[in-house]
Amino acid sequence: MGSIRDSLADAPEGRERFLWGATGRVPLGRLDGTSLRGRVAELARRSVLIATRDQLAAALALIELDGIARRLIVCTPDLPAEHFPAVIAKAGVEAIVSDHDGGGAWGGAALRVLCDGTVRPAEETPVTCCRTEWVLLTSGTTGAPKMLVHSFATLTAPIGRALGQRADVVWGTFYDIRRYGGLQIFFRAVLGPGSFVLSGAGEPIGDYLVRLGAHGATHVSGTPSHWRRALMSPEARAIAPRYIRLSGEIADQGILNALHSFYPQATIGHAFASTEAGVGFEVDDGLEGFPASMAGAPGDVQIKVVEGSLRIRSARNAARYLGEDDAPLTDEEGFVDTGDMVQRRGDRYYFLGRRSGLINVGGLKVYPEEVEAAINRHPAVRMSMVRSRRSPITGSLVAADVVLKGETGSSGAGGERVDFKREILQLCHESLAPHKVPATIRFVPGLEMAAAGKLARHA
């Protein structure tokens, strides 16, 4: 596969396929027009920043410019204006494609091209003229984001099996396609024989669920936090997916069980992936963690655990950081250190949490995600977030905010909440070391999510 457009031309015949946006649709099988108002040739061999508000506009621009532009910088929609100059300078941006005027934040980029979610007849068929570098922005950092260089080959390497899927597949994702997790679903949809339902900018999760149901979505992906919020929505019954995929956060047994119970007809899978390492592996056995046999096994993806940290080497890894000469992507053996900590118990590895999120309780380590997994096992708990609370004695203590299921989460009786708190603490005492057990538990109506669909741990 040389480019997205080439792959669309090679796709097998099937029923009519669409990209559905919040306000319109575009047929994929006949994508022979342009959304760039006849200016594709001007963008050939340039470094182009894609900075749209609308996902459908972004999707069409990516399809048109892959194999045409020298470099595509895929800008996340929440990038603060003050970070644009650094991104533009590091990526050597020569042109900006957008559906709005970014004003002074875009600096002096010489060429600006307007795009939208409408395809018009093209005067000539674009011809692939170069191998495009894809530049993705990292998420979850403070300050200007780092940028990772990928290629069409590294981005599409994980999806070979998906290309043989049934023609009636309709993909949807709570992710934005400008992030690695969403981009993976975008490729699975447009390079396979199915269709894709994109979410709209600021679209409530319930409205998106209704649209997914209306278009017959069969495969839906998102972070565990996305899915917890979906299950809290009255519109959760609007969809009846055949396949549910989780990634981006630890998929604990609580959310896996909840999804299996709510959507018994669906296969539930969770994947480990990051912008740096690519898709490492997928687990479809219904259990949290991953089989220990994966570590050290030969294959296209090689996994090892060094001092508790998961490391991955494969053709799916990003090539390098852009403009970060002092920041090596891999170790001396070519493995990406993901920063995700795991622990082996029996024949399985379990995720503990991010190394950077460690809570220090009197010199002892606590990973918030490990505590959350224990709390989320309680049948009345929808989701939880563990944080650090200052202590004059130990430096930090573990505190937990918990969202309960149904009406109990907002208006449950005081005695019922006391019982739940006691039961949650008992669960924690049974599976965690004493210093990891929450010192305080607070019931809250909801938890804030970051733009990437993960819990906003540092908001």
C-alpha positions as CSV (number, residue, x, y, z in Angstrom):
1,M,0.0,0.0,0.0
2,G,1.6,3.3,-1.1
3,S,-1.0,5.8,0.1
4,I,-4.6,6.0,1.4
5,R,-6.0,6.9,-2.0
6,D,-4.2,4.1,-3.7
7,S,-5.6,1.7,-1.2
8,L,-9.1,3.0,-1.7
9,A,-8.8,2.3,-5.4
10,D,-7.7,-1.3,-4.6
11,A,-10.5,-2.0,-2.1
12,P,-12.7,-4.9,-3.0
13,E,-16.2,-4.3,-4.4
14,G,-19.0,-4.4,-1.8
15,R,-21.9,-2.4,-0.7
16,E,-21.7,1.4,-0.8
17,R,-19.4,2.8,1.9
18,F,-19.5,6.2,3.6
19,L,-17.6,8.5,5.9
20,W,-20.4,9.9,8.1
21,G,-19.8,13.1,9.9
22,A,-22.0,15.0,12.3
23,T,-23.5,17.1,9.5
24,G,-22.9,15.2,6.3
25,R,-21.5,12.2,4.6
26,V,-19.0,11.4,1.8
27,P,-19.1,8.1,-0.3
28,L,-15.7,6.3,0.1
29,G,-16.0,4.1,-2.9
30,R,-16.3,7.1,-5.2
31,L,-13.9,9.5,-3.6
32,D,-12.6,11.0,-6.8
33,G,-13.2,14.7,-6.0
34,T,-11.5,17.2,-3.7
35,S,-12.3,19.0,-0.5
36,L,-9.3,21.3,-1.0
37,R,-11.0,23.5,-3.6
38,G,-8.6,22.5,-6.4
39,R,-5.4,23.4,-4.6
40,V,-3.9,19.9,-4.0
41,A,-1.1,20.6,-6.6
42,E,0.0,23.6,-4.6
43,L,0.6,21.4,-1.5
44,A,2.8,18.8,-3.3
45,R,6.0,18.0,-1.6
46,R,5.3,20.6,1.1
47,S,5.3,20.2,4.9
48,V,1.5,20.7,5.6
49,L,-0.2,21.2,9.0
50,I,-3.8,19.9,9.2
51,A,-5.6,22.1,11.7
52,T,-9.4,21.6,11.3
53,R,-12.2,21.8,13.8
54,D,-14.3,19.2,12.0
55,Q,-13.2,15.6,11.9
56,L,-14.7,14.9,8.5
57,A,-12.7,17.8,7.0
58,A,-9.6,16.4,8.6
59,A,-10.3,12.9,7.3
60,L,-10.7,14.1,3.7
61,A,-7.6,16.3,3.8
62,L,-5.5,13.3,5.1
63,I,-6.9,11.1,2.3
64,E,-6.1,13.7,-0.4
65,L,-2.6,14.7,0.8
66,D,-1.1,11.3,1.8
67,G,1.4,10.6,-1.0
68,I,1.2,14.2,-2.2
69,A,2.6,16.2,0.7
70,R,6.2,15.7,1.9
71,R,5.0,15.8,5.6
72,L,1.6,15.8,7.2
73,I,1.4,17.3,10.7
74,V,-1.8,16.0,12.3
75,C,-2.8,18.7,14.8
76,T,-5.0,17.7,17.7
77,P,-8.1,20.0,17.9
78,D,-7.3,21.1,21.5
79,L,-3.8,22.3,20.9
80,P,-3.5,25.7,22.8
81,A,-2.8,28.7,20.5
82,E,0.5,29.4,22.4
83,H,1.9,26.1,21.2
84,F,1.3,26.6,17.5
85,P,4.5,28.6,16.9
86,A,6.7,25.8,18.4
87,V,4.9,23.1,16.3
88,I,5.1,25.2,13.1
89,A,8.8,25.9,13.7
90,K,9.9,22.3,14.6
91,A,7.9,20.7,11.8
92,G,9.1,23.3,9.2
93,V,5.4,24.0,8.2
94,E,5.1,25.5,4.8
95,A,1.3,25.4,4.5
96,I,-1.7,25.1,6.7
97,V,-4.9,23.3,5.7
98,S,-7.9,24.2,7.8
99,D,-11.7,24.9,7.9
100,H,-11.3,28.1,9.8
101,D,-9.0,31.1,10.2
102,G,-6.4,30.6,12.9
103,G,-5.4,34.2,12.9
104,G,-2.2,35.3,14.5
105,A,-1.6,31.9,16.2
106,W,-0.5,30.5,12.8
107,G,2.3,33.0,12.4
108,G,3.8,33.5,8.9
109,A,3.0,30.3,7.2
110,A,3.1,31.3,3.5
111,L,0.3,29.2,2.2
112,R,-3.1,28.6,3.7
113,V,-5.7,26.4,2.1
114,L,-9.4,26.2,3.1
115,C,-11.0,22.8,3.3
116,D,-14.3,21.4,4.5
117,G,-16.4,18.2,4.6
118,T,-17.7,18.6,1.1
119,V,-16.2,16.8,-1.9
120,R,-16.4,18.6,-5.3
121,P,-15.4,17.3,-8.7
122,A,-11.7,17.5,-9.4
123,E,-10.3,18.7,-12.6
124,E,-7.5,16.2,-12.5
125,T,-6.7,13.0,-10.6
126,P,-3.9,13.5,-8.1
127,V,-0.9,11.3,-8.6
128,T,1.2,10.0,-5.8
129,C,4.5,11.8,-5.9
130,C,6.3,11.1,-2.6
131,R,6.3,9.1,0.6
132,T,4.6,11.2,3.2
133,E,5.9,11.5,6.7
134,W,3.1,11.5,9.2
135,V,3.8,13.6,12.3
136,L,1.6,13.0,15.4
137,L,1.5,15.1,18.6
138,T,1.8,13.4,21.9
139,S,-0.9,13.9,24.6
140,G,-0.9,14.1,28.4
141,T,2.1,16.4,28.7
142,T,2.4,20.0,30.0
143,G,4.0,22.6,27.7
144,A,4.4,22.2,24.0
145,P,3.8,18.6,22.9
146,K,6.5,16.4,21.5
147,M,6.0,15.2,17.9
148,L,6.5,11.7,16.6
149,V,7.4,10.8,13.0
150,H,5.5,7.8,11.5
151,S,5.0,6.6,8.0
152,F,2.1,5.1,6.2
153,A,3.8,1.7,6.7
154,T,4.2,2.0,10.5
155,L,0.7,3.3,11.0
156,T,-1.0,0.6,9.0
157,A,1.3,-2.3,10.0
158,P,-1.1,-3.5,12.8
159,I,-4.2,-3.7,10.7
160,G,-3.5,-6.4,8.1
161,R,-6.2,-8.8,9.5
162,A,-8.8,-6.0,9.4
163,L,-8.6,-5.7,5.7
164,G,-10.3,-9.1,5.2
165,Q,-13.3,-8.1,7.3
166,R,-16.9,-8.3,6.2
167,A,-18.3,-5.6,3.9
168,D,-21.1,-4.8,6.4
169,V,-18.6,-3.5,9.0
170,V,-19.4,0.0,10.3
171,W,-16.7,1.5,12.6
172,G,-17.1,4.1,15.2
173,T,-14.8,5.6,17.8
174,F,-15.1,8.0,20.7
175,Y,-11.5,9.0,19.9
176,D,-10.6,11.9,17.7
177,I,-8.9,10.7,14.6
178,R,-6.2,13.3,15.1
179,R,-4.8,11.1,18.0
180,Y,-3.1,7.8,17.5
181,G,-5.9,5.7,18.8
182,G,-8.5,7.3,16.6
183,L,-6.2,7.3,13.6
184,Q,-5.9,3.5,13.9
185,I,-9.6,3.1,13.7
186,F,-9.7,5.6,10.7
187,F,-7.3,3.3,8.8
188,R,-9.1,0.2,9.7
189,A,-12.3,1.7,8.3
190,V,-11.1,3.4,5.1
191,L,-8.6,0.7,4.1
192,G,-11.1,-2.1,4.7
193,P,-14.4,-2.7,3.0
194,G,-16.6,-0.9,5.7
195,S,-17.8,2.5,6.6
196,F,-16.9,4.9,9.4
197,V,-19.0,7.2,11.7
198,L,-17.1,10.2,13.0
199,S,-18.0,12.1,16.1
200,G,-18.6,15.8,15.9
201,A,-16.7,18.6,17.6
202,G,-18.2,18.9,21.1
203,E,-20.9,16.3,20.4
204,P,-22.4,14.9,23.6
205,I,-21.7,11.2,24.0
206,G,-25.4,10.4,24.0
207,D,-25.9,12.1,20.7
208,Y,-23.0,10.2,19.2
209,L,-24.4,6.9,20.5
210,V,-27.7,7.6,18.8
211,R,-25.9,8.3,15.5
212,L,-23.8,5.2,15.8
213,G,-27.0,3.2,16.3
214,A,-28.7,4.9,13.4
215,H,-25.9,3.9,11.0
216,G,-25.7,0.4,12.4
217,A,-22.2,0.6,13.9
218,T,-20.8,-2.9,14.4
219,H,-17.3,-2.1,15.7
220,V,-16.8,0.7,18.3
221,S,-13.6,1.7,20.1
222,G,-12.6,4.1,22.9
223,T,-10.8,4.4,26.1
224,P,-12.1,2.7,29.3
225,S,-13.2,6.1,30.5
226,H,-15.1,6.7,27.2
227,W,-16.9,3.4,27.7
228,R,-17.7,4.1,31.4
229,R,-19.3,7.4,30.4
230,A,-21.1,5.6,27.6
231,L,-22.6,3.1,30.0
232,M,-23.8,6.0,32.2
233,S,-25.7,7.4,29.3
234,P,-29.4,6.5,28.7
235,E,-28.5,6.2,25.0
236,A,-26.1,3.2,25.7
237,R,-28.8,0.9,24.4
238,A,-28.9,2.7,21.0
239,I,-26.0,0.5,19.8
240,A,-25.6,-3.2,19.5
241,P,-22.0,-3.7,18.4
242,R,-20.4,-7.0,17.4
243,Y,-17.0,-5.9,18.6
244,I,-15.9,-3.4,21.3
245,R,-12.3,-2.3,21.5
246,L,-10.6,-0.5,24.5
247,S,-7.2,1.2,24.5
248,G,-5.4,4.3,25.8
249,E,-5.9,3.4,29.5
250,I,-5.7,0.3,31.6
251,A,-8.7,-2.0,30.9
252,D,-9.5,-3.4,34.3
253,Q,-11.7,-6.4,35.0
254,G,-14.5,-4.1,36.2
255,I,-15.0,-2.4,32.8
256,L,-14.5,-5.6,30.8
257,N,-17.2,-7.3,32.9
258,A,-19.5,-4.4,32.7
259,L,-19.3,-4.2,28.9
260,H,-19.7,-8.0,28.6
261,S,-22.9,-7.8,30.7
262,F,-24.3,-4.8,28.9
263,Y,-23.4,-6.0,25.3
264,P,-23.4,-9.8,25.6
265,Q,-23.5,-10.2,21.8
266,A,-20.1,-8.4,21.4
267,T,-16.5,-9.6,21.5
268,I,-14.7,-7.4,24.0
269,G,-11.0,-6.7,23.2
270,H,-8.4,-4.4,24.7
271,A,-5.2,-3.2,23.0
272,F,-2.0,-1.8,24.3
273,A,-0.8,1.1,22.1
274,S,1.0,4.4,22.3
275,T,2.0,7.1,19.8
276,E,5.7,6.1,20.3
277,A,5.4,2.3,20.3
278,G,2.4,1.8,18.0
279,V,0.0,-1.0,18.6
280,G,1.9,-3.5,20.8
281,F,-0.7,-6.2,21.2
282,E,-4.4,-7.0,21.5
283,V,-6.1,-9.2,24.1
284,D,-9.5,-10.8,23.3
285,D,-9.9,-13.4,26.1
286,G,-12.1,-11.1,28.3
287,L,-9.4,-10.8,31.0
288,E,-7.4,-7.8,32.2
289,G,-3.6,-7.8,31.6
290,F,-2.0,-10.0,29.1
291,P,-0.5,-13.5,28.9
292,A,3.1,-13.7,30.2
293,S,3.9,-15.9,27.2
294,M,3.8,-12.8,25.0
295,A,7.0,-11.4,26.7
296,G,10.1,-12.8,24.9
297,A,8.1,-14.6,22.2
298,P,9.3,-14.3,18.6
299,G,7.2,-12.4,16.1
300,D,6.6,-9.1,14.4
301,V,6.2,-7.4,17.8
302,Q,8.7,-8.2,20.5
303,I,7.9,-7.5,24.1
304,K,10.1,-7.4,27.2
305,V,9.8,-6.2,30.7
306,V,12.8,-4.4,32.3
307,E,12.5,-3.6,36.0
308,G,8.8,-3.7,35.7
309,S,8.6,-1.4,32.7
310,L,7.0,-2.7,29.5
311,R,9.2,-2.3,26.4
312,I,8.2,-2.9,22.7
313,R,10.1,-3.3,19.5
314,S,8.4,-3.6,16.1
315,A,7.9,-2.2,12.6
316,R,5.0,-0.2,14.2
317,N,7.3,2.0,16.3
318,A,7.5,5.6,15.4
319,A,10.8,6.4,13.5
320,R,11.9,9.3,15.8
321,Y,11.0,12.4,17.6
322,L,10.8,15.5,15.4
323,G,13.1,18.3,16.5
324,E,14.2,16.5,19.6
325,D,17.8,15.6,18.9
326,D,18.5,14.9,22.5
327,A,15.5,12.6,23.1
328,P,16.2,9.0,21.8
329,L,13.0,7.1,21.0
330,T,14.5,3.6,21.7
331,D,17.1,1.9,23.8
332,E,20.3,0.4,22.4
333,E,18.4,-2.7,21.3
334,G,15.6,-0.8,19.5
335,F,12.9,-1.2,22.2
336,V,10.6,1.7,23.1
337,D,10.3,2.1,26.9
338,T,6.6,2.7,27.2
339,G,6.7,4.0,30.8
340,D,3.9,1.6,31.7
341,M,4.6,-0.6,34.7
342,V,3.5,-4.2,34.9
343,Q,3.7,-7.0,37.4
344,R,3.7,-10.7,36.8
345,R,1.3,-12.8,38.8
346,G,1.2,-16.4,37.8
347,D,1.0,-16.8,34.0
348,R,-0.2,-13.2,33.4
349,Y,1.1,-9.7,33.5
350,Y,-1.1,-7.0,35.0
351,F,-0.8,-3.3,34.4
352,L,0.0,-1.2,37.5
353,G,0.0,2.3,36.0
354,R,2.3,5.0,34.5
355,R,5.7,5.3,36.0
356,S,5.2,9.1,35.9
357,G,2.0,8.9,38.0
358,L,3.6,7.2,41.0
359,I,2.4,8.3,44.5
360,N,5.0,8.2,47.2
361,V,3.5,7.1,50.5
362,G,6.3,7.3,53.1
363,G,8.8,6.0,50.6
364,L,6.5,3.2,49.3
365,K,5.2,3.1,45.7
366,V,1.5,3.4,44.8
367,Y,0.2,3.4,41.2
368,P,-3.2,5.1,41.1
369,E,-4.5,2.8,38.4
370,E,-3.8,-0.3,40.5
371,V,-5.9,1.0,43.3
372,E,-8.6,2.1,40.8
373,A,-8.8,-1.5,39.4
374,A,-9.5,-2.8,42.9
375,I,-12.2,-0.2,43.6
376,N,-13.8,-0.7,40.2
377,R,-14.4,-4.4,41.0
378,H,-17.2,-3.4,43.4
379,P,-20.5,-4.0,41.5
380,A,-21.9,-0.6,42.5
381,V,-18.9,1.4,41.1
382,R,-19.0,2.9,37.7
383,M,-15.6,4.5,37.7
384,S,-13.0,5.9,40.1
385,M,-9.9,8.1,40.2
386,V,-7.2,7.9,42.7
387,R,-5.0,10.8,43.6
388,S,-2.4,12.0,46.1
389,R,-3.4,13.9,49.2
390,R,-0.7,15.7,51.2
391,S,0.2,14.3,54.6
392,P,2.5,15.8,57.2
393,I,3.6,12.4,58.3
394,T,4.1,10.3,55.2
395,G,4.3,13.1,52.6
396,S,1.3,11.7,50.7
397,L,-1.8,9.6,51.3
398,V,-4.0,7.8,48.8
399,A,-7.4,9.4,48.2
400,A,-10.2,8.2,45.9
401,D,-13.1,9.8,44.1
402,V,-15.7,7.3,43.2
403,V,-18.7,7.5,40.8
404,L,-21.5,5.0,41.7
405,K,-23.8,3.4,39.1
406,G,-27.3,4.6,38.4
407,E,-29.2,6.8,40.7
408,T,-27.1,5.7,43.7
409,G,-24.3,7.9,42.3
410,S,-26.2,11.1,42.7
411,S,-28.9,10.5,45.3
412,G,-28.1,7.3,47.2
413,A,-29.1,7.2,50.9
414,G,-26.3,8.0,53.4
415,G,-26.5,4.6,55.0
416,E,-26.2,2.9,51.6
417,R,-23.1,5.0,50.9
418,V,-21.5,4.0,54.2
419,D,-22.0,0.4,53.3
420,F,-20.5,0.9,49.9
421,K,-17.5,2.6,51.4
422,R,-16.9,-0.2,53.9
423,E,-17.2,-2.8,51.1
424,I,-14.9,-0.9,48.8
425,L,-12.3,-0.6,51.5
426,Q,-12.6,-4.3,52.2
427,L,-12.0,-5.1,48.5
428,C,-8.9,-2.9,48.7
429,H,-7.6,-4.6,51.9
430,E,-8.0,-8.0,50.3
431,S,-6.0,-7.3,47.1
432,L,-3.6,-4.4,48.0
433,A,-0.8,-3.7,50.4
434,P,-1.9,-1.6,53.4
435,H,-0.1,1.6,52.1
436,K,-2.1,1.4,48.9
437,V,-5.6,1.3,50.5
438,P,-7.3,4.7,50.2
439,A,-7.2,6.9,53.3
440,T,-10.3,8.7,52.1
441,I,-13.1,7.8,49.7
442,R,-15.3,10.5,48.3
443,F,-18.4,9.8,46.2
444,V,-18.8,12.2,43.3
445,P,-21.4,12.6,40.5
446,G,-18.7,12.5,37.7
447,L,-15.0,12.7,36.9
448,E,-13.4,15.1,34.5
449,M,-12.0,13.7,31.2
450,A,-9.1,15.1,29.3
451,A,-9.5,15.8,25.6
452,A,-7.7,12.5,24.7
453,G,-10.6,10.6,26.4
454,K,-8.6,9.7,29.5
455,L,-9.2,10.7,33.1
456,A,-7.9,14.2,33.7
457,R,-5.4,13.3,36.4
458,H,-3.4,16.5,36.3
459,A,-6.3,19.0,35.5
